[in-house]
Amino acid sequence: MGRQKTGRRPLRKRWKWPLAALLVLAAYPCFVLASVYAHWFAADLPGGRNGPADAYRHALASATVAYSGSPRWVAWVTAVMERDGLGNDSRAMDAHNNRIGARIGTHAESWSQMQADVLAAVGHGSVGAADAQQITWLPPERWQNRLY
């Protein structure tokens, strides 16, 4: 007796395309994180959490996503991960800086200009900036030296 045909491909072949699609989708966040952290380490800013370095990381990640993808993606991630800035001042700071980064990335004419514009925006930032055009961070006593 021979093997009956079931009309189904072997499991390995059925998972080939979904696995390839998953790998492609995972490559984009890896690209964003690698790019952002490479520049973040080079900038050597203080306040890895709640300070200028944190503001830079959020603005640069958002600019990178808006430049290479869509500002809608930044809005979605901000809504999900930062709860649109609701809940505490750290989330509010991150959401504020995400929106500024998305604007920078949307209007940048080149990859290098986008990166330079984000760093310049952080250079003009300040503690508790309420202006929607100015990068902000929390007071120095709230800073933590962390990578995230």
FIPA-842692 format. One record per residue (C-alpha): residue in one letter; chain; y, z, x. Coordinates in nm, 2 decimals. Layout:
<atom aa="a" ch="A" north="Y" up="Z" east="X"/>
...
***
This chain:
<atom aa="m" ch="A" north="0.00" up="0.00" east="0.00"/>
<atom aa="g" ch="A" north="0.34" up="-0.09" east="0.13"/>
<atom aa="r" ch="A" north="0.67" up="0.08" east="0.10"/>
<atom aa="q" ch="A" north="0.84" up="0.04" east="-0.23"/>
<atom aa="k" ch="A" north="1.19" up="-0.10" east="-0.23"/>
<atom aa="t" ch="A" north="1.44" up="0.15" east="-0.38"/>
<atom aa="g" ch="A" north="1.74" up="-0.06" east="-0.34"/>
<atom aa="r" ch="A" north="1.90" up="0.21" east="-0.12"/>
<atom aa="r" ch="A" north="1.99" up="0.17" east="0.24"/>
<atom aa="p" ch="A" north="1.88" up="0.44" east="0.49"/>
<atom aa="l" ch="A" north="2.10" up="0.75" east="0.50"/>
<atom aa="r" ch="A" north="2.24" up="0.66" east="0.85"/>
<atom aa="k" ch="A" north="2.37" up="0.33" east="0.72"/>
<atom aa="r" ch="A" north="2.52" up="0.47" east="0.40"/>
<atom aa="w" ch="A" north="2.73" up="0.71" east="0.60"/>
<atom aa="k" ch="A" north="2.85" up="0.46" east="0.86"/>
<atom aa="w" ch="A" north="3.17" up="0.35" east="0.68"/>
<atom aa="p" ch="A" north="3.28" up="0.68" east="0.53"/>
<atom aa="l" ch="A" north="3.23" up="0.84" east="0.87"/>
<atom aa="a" ch="A" north="3.44" up="0.57" east="1.03"/>
<atom aa="a" ch="A" north="3.71" up="0.61" east="0.77"/>
<atom aa="l" ch="A" north="3.71" up="0.99" east="0.83"/>
<atom aa="l" ch="A" north="3.75" up="0.94" east="1.20"/>
<atom aa="v" ch="A" north="4.04" up="0.70" east="1.15"/>
<atom aa="l" ch="A" north="4.21" up="0.95" east="0.92"/>
<atom aa="a" ch="A" north="4.16" up="1.23" east="1.16"/>
<atom aa="a" ch="A" north="4.31" up="1.03" east="1.45"/>
<atom aa="y" ch="A" north="4.66" up="1.03" east="1.30"/>
<atom aa="p" ch="A" north="4.70" up="1.41" east="1.28"/>
<atom aa="c" ch="A" north="4.56" up="1.43" east="1.63"/>
<atom aa="f" ch="A" north="4.81" up="1.18" east="1.75"/>
<atom aa="v" ch="A" north="5.10" up="1.37" east="1.59"/>
<atom aa="l" ch="A" north="4.99" up="1.70" east="1.73"/>
<atom aa="a" ch="A" north="4.93" up="1.57" east="2.08"/>
<atom aa="s" ch="A" north="5.27" up="1.39" east="2.08"/>
<atom aa="v" ch="A" north="5.46" up="1.69" east="1.94"/>
<atom aa="y" ch="A" north="5.30" up="1.95" east="2.17"/>
<atom aa="a" ch="A" north="5.35" up="1.73" east="2.48"/>
<atom aa="h" ch="A" north="5.72" up="1.72" east="2.41"/>
<atom aa="w" ch="A" north="5.74" up="2.08" east="2.29"/>
<atom aa="f" ch="A" north="5.59" up="2.21" east="2.62"/>
<atom aa="a" ch="A" north="5.83" up="1.99" east="2.82"/>
<atom aa="a" ch="A" north="6.13" up="2.12" east="2.63"/>
<atom aa="d" ch="A" north="6.06" up="2.48" east="2.74"/>
<atom aa="l" ch="A" north="6.26" up="2.63" east="2.46"/>
<atom aa="p" ch="A" north="6.25" up="3.00" east="2.37"/>
<atom aa="g" ch="A" north="6.11" up="3.14" east="2.05"/>
<atom aa="g" ch="A" north="5.78" up="2.97" east="1.99"/>
<atom aa="r" ch="A" north="5.77" up="3.13" east="1.65"/>
<atom aa="n" ch="A" north="6.09" up="3.16" east="1.44"/>
<atom aa="g" ch="A" north="6.32" up="3.05" east="1.73"/>
<atom aa="p" ch="A" north="6.45" up="2.73" east="1.87"/>
<atom aa="a" ch="A" north="6.11" up="2.61" east="2.00"/>
<atom aa="d" ch="A" north="5.96" up="2.66" east="1.65"/>
<atom aa="a" ch="A" north="6.25" up="2.47" east="1.49"/>
<atom aa="y" ch="A" north="6.20" up="2.19" east="1.75"/>
<atom aa="r" ch="A" north="5.83" up="2.17" east="1.68"/>
<atom aa="h" ch="A" north="5.88" up="2.14" east="1.30"/>
<atom aa="a" ch="A" north="6.17" up="1.89" east="1.33"/>
<atom aa="l" ch="A" north="5.98" up="1.68" east="1.58"/>
<atom aa="a" ch="A" north="5.66" up="1.67" east="1.39"/>
<atom aa="s" ch="A" north="5.84" up="1.58" east="1.07"/>
<atom aa="a" ch="A" north="6.04" up="1.31" east="1.25"/>
<atom aa="t" ch="A" north="5.72" up="1.17" east="1.41"/>
<atom aa="v" ch="A" north="5.55" up="1.15" east="1.07"/>
<atom aa="a" ch="A" north="5.85" up="1.00" east="0.90"/>
<atom aa="y" ch="A" north="5.90" up="0.74" east="1.18"/>
<atom aa="s" ch="A" north="5.53" up="0.64" east="1.21"/>
<atom aa="g" ch="A" north="5.43" up="0.70" east="0.85"/>
<atom aa="s" ch="A" north="5.65" up="0.80" east="0.56"/>
<atom aa="p" ch="A" north="5.90" up="1.07" east="0.48"/>
<atom aa="r" ch="A" north="5.70" up="1.12" east="0.16"/>
<atom aa="w" ch="A" north="5.42" up="1.25" east="0.37"/>
<atom aa="v" ch="A" north="5.66" up="1.51" east="0.53"/>
<atom aa="a" ch="A" north="5.77" up="1.62" east="0.18"/>
<atom aa="w" ch="A" north="5.41" up="1.66" east="0.07"/>
<atom aa="v" ch="A" north="5.31" up="1.86" east="0.38"/>
<atom aa="t" ch="A" north="5.62" up="2.07" east="0.34"/>
<atom aa="a" ch="A" north="5.54" up="2.14" east="-0.02"/>
<atom aa="v" ch="A" north="5.18" up="2.24" east="0.06"/>
<atom aa="m" ch="A" north="5.21" up="2.42" east="0.39"/>
<atom aa="e" ch="A" north="5.55" up="2.57" east="0.36"/>
<atom aa="r" ch="A" north="5.56" up="2.61" east="-0.02"/>
<atom aa="d" ch="A" north="5.88" up="2.41" east="-0.01"/>
<atom aa="g" ch="A" north="6.05" up="2.70" east="0.17"/>
<atom aa="l" ch="A" north="5.98" up="2.96" east="-0.09"/>
<atom aa="g" ch="A" north="5.84" up="3.31" east="-0.02"/>
<atom aa="n" ch="A" north="6.01" up="3.42" east="0.31"/>
<atom aa="d" ch="A" north="6.28" up="3.32" east="0.55"/>
<atom aa="s" ch="A" north="6.03" up="3.18" east="0.81"/>
<atom aa="r" ch="A" north="5.90" up="2.93" east="0.55"/>
<atom aa="a" ch="A" north="6.25" up="2.85" east="0.44"/>
<atom aa="m" ch="A" north="6.35" up="2.78" east="0.80"/>
<atom aa="d" ch="A" north="6.04" up="2.56" east="0.86"/>
<atom aa="a" ch="A" north="6.10" up="2.36" east="0.54"/>
<atom aa="h" ch="A" north="6.47" up="2.32" east="0.62"/>
<atom aa="n" ch="A" north="6.39" up="2.19" east="0.97"/>
<atom aa="n" ch="A" north="6.11" up="1.96" east="0.83"/>
<atom aa="r" ch="A" north="6.36" up="1.79" east="0.60"/>
<atom aa="i" ch="A" north="6.61" up="1.74" east="0.89"/>
<atom aa="g" ch="A" north="6.33" up="1.60" east="1.11"/>
<atom aa="a" ch="A" north="6.22" up="1.36" east="0.83"/>
<atom aa="r" ch="A" north="6.57" up="1.23" east="0.80"/>
<atom aa="i" ch="A" north="6.59" up="1.17" east="1.17"/>
<atom aa="g" ch="A" north="6.26" up="0.99" east="1.18"/>
<atom aa="t" ch="A" north="6.35" up="0.78" east="0.88"/>
<atom aa="h" ch="A" north="6.67" up="0.65" east="1.04"/>
<atom aa="a" ch="A" north="6.56" up="0.63" east="1.40"/>
<atom aa="e" ch="A" north="6.56" up="0.28" east="1.54"/>
<atom aa="s" ch="A" north="6.32" up="0.35" east="1.82"/>
<atom aa="w" ch="A" north="6.05" up="0.61" east="1.92"/>
<atom aa="s" ch="A" north="6.26" up="0.74" east="2.22"/>
<atom aa="q" ch="A" north="6.58" up="0.76" east="2.00"/>
<atom aa="m" ch="A" north="6.39" up="0.96" east="1.74"/>
<atom aa="q" ch="A" north="6.28" up="1.21" east="2.01"/>
<atom aa="a" ch="A" north="6.62" up="1.23" east="2.17"/>
<atom aa="d" ch="A" north="6.79" up="1.28" east="1.83"/>
<atom aa="v" ch="A" north="6.56" up="1.57" east="1.74"/>
<atom aa="l" ch="A" north="6.62" up="1.74" east="2.07"/>
<atom aa="a" ch="A" north="7.00" up="1.69" east="2.03"/>
<atom aa="a" ch="A" north="6.98" up="1.83" east="1.68"/>
<atom aa="v" ch="A" north="6.81" up="2.14" east="1.81"/>
<atom aa="g" ch="A" north="7.08" up="2.17" east="2.08"/>
<atom aa="h" ch="A" north="7.34" up="2.19" east="1.79"/>
<atom aa="g" ch="A" north="7.13" up="2.43" east="1.59"/>
<atom aa="s" ch="A" north="7.20" up="2.80" east="1.53"/>
<atom aa="v" ch="A" north="7.07" up="3.12" east="1.38"/>
<atom aa="g" ch="A" north="7.08" up="3.10" east="1.00"/>
<atom aa="a" ch="A" north="7.25" up="2.76" east="0.97"/>
<atom aa="a" ch="A" north="7.29" up="2.69" east="0.60"/>
<atom aa="d" ch="A" north="7.41" up="2.33" east="0.65"/>
<atom aa="a" ch="A" north="7.15" up="2.08" east="0.54"/>
<atom aa="q" ch="A" north="7.23" up="1.88" east="0.85"/>
<atom aa="q" ch="A" north="7.19" up="2.15" east="1.11"/>
<atom aa="i" ch="A" north="6.87" up="2.28" east="1.26"/>
<atom aa="t" ch="A" north="6.82" up="2.65" east="1.21"/>
<atom aa="w" ch="A" north="6.62" up="2.94" east="1.34"/>
<atom aa="l" ch="A" north="6.59" up="3.32" east="1.28"/>
<atom aa="p" ch="A" north="6.77" up="3.59" east="1.49"/>
<atom aa="p" ch="A" north="6.62" up="3.65" east="1.85"/>
<atom aa="e" ch="A" north="6.47" up="3.98" east="1.75"/>
<atom aa="r" ch="A" north="6.24" up="3.79" east="1.51"/>
<atom aa="w" ch="A" north="6.12" up="3.54" east="1.78"/>
<atom aa="q" ch="A" north="5.76" up="3.55" east="1.90"/>
<atom aa="n" ch="A" north="5.63" up="3.37" east="2.20"/>
<atom aa="r" ch="A" north="5.34" up="3.18" east="2.03"/>
<atom aa="l" ch="A" north="5.23" up="2.82" east="2.03"/>
<atom aa="y" ch="A" north="5.25" up="2.79" east="1.65"/>
***
